[in-house]
Structure formats: structure tokens, C-alpha cells
Amino acid sequence: MNIKWSTMLEDLLTWKIRSPRNPEQKIIKRVIALEGDIIKTIGYKKKYVKVPHGHIWVEGDHHGHSFDSNAFGPVSLGLLHARATHILWPPQRWQKLQPVLPPERKPLQREQ
């Protein structure tokens, strides 16, 4: 999958990825940082991480209770599976996913 890196991070929305720990399992996470970005982590083994080439940093919306990059580190672009656009289940939660990135989760530094 080829992502144009000049695209705004918020435009990437939410992605369905193959779990780095179990590639048979698919998980839905928000892309927080792209390759070259420096991110302040939440509970990862390092406080700050520069996302390596060919990787992204993903996080769930329930910080501290989510199986995401704070648990397993940067995710290879090869694990991206599909873009998530809507919540369909359970029916009472049907909604379109909005491209919202909490201000406190934006990268500290973007590589140009």
C-alpha cells in the first residue's frame, strides 16, 4: 500500500490493521504518526519514539486500555489492511468515523 506522505495525518482517519502479535487478528486503530515523526508515547518502553521508515504509530481511542503501538511499537505499513470509515456494530453505535486527532496526541515533530 502506498501512502502519499504529504497527505495531512488527519486525512488518514482510522485503519484496520493486522495485529503485529497475531496477524490472523485484525484491529482498528487511529493513525497518530507517520514515518519520521517523533511521538510522545503513553506507557511504551521509551517515552519518545521516532517512527522508523516504512512504519506508522497507531493508537486506540481508549488510551491506557488499548492494544496499540504503546503496547507493541511502530507498525509496519505491510500490516495495513483497509481504511475504516464507519462503526456498524452494535447497531445502536452506527456512525461515520470522523478524522479527529486529539491535540495532545499530535506528533511533537514532523519530518519534512
C-alpha positions as CSV (number, residue, x, y, z in Angstrom):
1,M,0.0,0.0,0.0
2,N,1.4,3.4,-1.0
3,I,0.6,6.3,1.2
4,K,1.4,9.8,0.0
5,W,3.3,11.2,2.9
6,S,2.4,14.8,2.1
7,T,-1.2,14.0,3.0
8,M,-2.4,15.5,6.3
9,L,-2.2,13.0,9.1
10,E,-5.9,13.7,10.0
11,D,-6.9,12.6,6.4
12,L,-5.6,9.1,7.2
13,L,-8.5,8.6,9.5
14,T,-8.7,5.1,11.0
15,W,-7.3,1.9,9.7
16,K,-8.0,-1.8,10.0
17,I,-4.6,-3.4,10.5
18,R,-3.3,-6.9,11.1
19,S,-2.2,-7.3,14.7
20,P,1.6,-7.3,15.0
21,R,1.3,-10.0,17.6
22,N,-1.3,-12.2,15.8
23,P,-1.6,-11.5,12.0
24,E,-4.8,-13.5,11.8
25,Q,-6.5,-10.9,14.0
26,K,-7.5,-7.5,12.6
27,I,-7.7,-4.5,14.9
28,I,-9.0,-0.9,14.2
29,K,-6.8,1.9,15.3
30,R,-6.3,5.6,14.6
31,V,-3.0,6.6,12.8
32,I,-1.2,9.1,15.2
33,A,2.2,9.5,13.5
34,L,3.9,8.7,10.2
35,E,7.4,7.6,9.4
36,G,10.0,10.2,10.6
37,D,7.6,11.7,13.1
38,I,8.5,11.9,16.8
39,I,5.7,10.9,19.2
40,K,5.4,11.1,22.9
41,T,4.2,7.6,24.0
42,I,1.8,6.5,26.6
43,G,3.3,3.7,28.6
44,Y,5.6,2.4,25.9
45,K,9.2,1.3,26.9
46,K,10.5,4.6,25.6
47,K,9.0,8.0,26.4
48,Y,9.6,9.3,22.9
49,V,9.8,7.4,19.6
50,K,10.9,8.4,16.1
51,V,8.7,6.3,13.8
52,P,11.0,4.4,11.6
53,H,10.9,4.3,7.8
54,G,8.0,2.1,6.5
55,H,6.1,2.3,9.7
56,I,3.3,4.2,11.4
57,W,2.2,4.8,15.1
58,V,-1.3,3.7,15.9
59,E,-3.5,4.2,19.0
60,G,-6.9,3.2,20.1
61,D,-9.4,5.8,21.4
62,H,-9.3,4.4,24.9
63,H,-5.9,5.5,26.0
64,G,-4.3,3.2,28.6
65,H,-6.8,0.4,27.8
66,S,-6.0,-0.2,24.2
67,F,-3.8,-2.8,22.4
68,D,-1.9,-0.4,20.2
69,S,1.6,1.0,19.4
70,N,2.0,1.8,23.1
71,A,2.0,-2.0,23.6
72,F,3.7,-3.3,20.5
73,G,5.6,-0.3,19.0
74,P,5.5,1.1,15.5
75,V,3.5,-0.9,12.9
76,S,4.9,-1.9,9.5
77,L,2.9,-0.4,6.6
78,G,2.7,-4.0,5.3
79,L,0.2,-4.7,8.1
80,L,-2.3,-2.0,6.9
81,H,-5.4,-3.8,5.7
82,A,-8.2,-1.4,5.0
83,R,-9.4,2.1,5.9
84,A,-12.2,2.1,8.4
85,T,-15.0,4.7,7.6
86,H,-18.0,3.6,9.8
87,I,-18.9,1.8,13.0
88,L,-21.5,-0.8,12.1
89,W,-21.8,-2.9,15.2
90,P,-23.5,-2.8,17.5
91,P,-26.4,-1.2,15.6
92,Q,-27.0,1.5,18.2
93,R,-23.5,2.8,17.6
94,W,-23.8,3.2,13.8
95,Q,-21.9,6.3,12.8
96,K,-19.3,7.6,10.3
97,L,-15.8,7.8,11.8
98,Q,-14.6,11.4,11.9
99,P,-11.0,12.4,11.2
100,V,-10.3,13.6,14.7
101,L,-6.8,13.6,16.2
102,P,-6.8,14.8,19.8
103,P,-4.4,17.8,20.1
104,E,-2.4,16.1,22.9
105,R,-1.7,13.1,20.6
106,K,-0.3,15.0,17.6
107,P,3.4,14.3,16.8
108,L,5.9,16.5,18.5
109,Q,8.0,16.9,15.4
110,R,7.1,16.1,11.7
111,E,9.8,15.2,9.3
112,Q,9.6,17.2,6.1
